[in-house]
Amino acid sequence: MANENQAVSPEARQKAERGATHARKAAEDLGSAAGAMANKYLGRAEEAWDDSVDRVRRFQDDSKQYIRENPTKAVFTALGVGLVLGFIFRR
C-alpha cells in the first residue's frame, strides 16, 4: 500500500484534491438550490391547501344554510340522487 501512495505524483494529488473540493462546492450549491426550490413549492402547496380547506368549509356552510331554508327541496333532491345512484350501481 505504501508503494501505491509513492507512485502518485504531487501534481496529481493536488489536482485530485482540487477536484474533490470543486465537487464538494458543487454539491453544496446544488443542495442549497434544491432546498430553496423545495421551500418555494412547500409555500405554494400550503397556500393551495389552505385555500382548498376554506372553499370546502364555505361550501359546507352554504349547503347547511340552503338545507335549513329549503328542507323539502333538499329531501326530494336527496331522494332523487339516491334513486339515480341506486339504478346506476344496480347494473
Sequence and secondary structure as in RCSB ss.txt:
>XXXX:A:sequence
MANENQAVSPEARQKAERGATHARKAAEDLGSAAGAMANKYLGRAEEAWDDSVDRVRRFQDDSKQYIRENPTKAV
FTALGVGLVLGFIFRR
>XXXX:A:secstr
 HHHHHHS HHHHHHHHHHHHHHHHHHHHHHHHHHHHHHHHHHHHHHHHHHHHHHHHHHHHHHHHHHHH HHHHH
HHHHHHHHHHHHHHH 
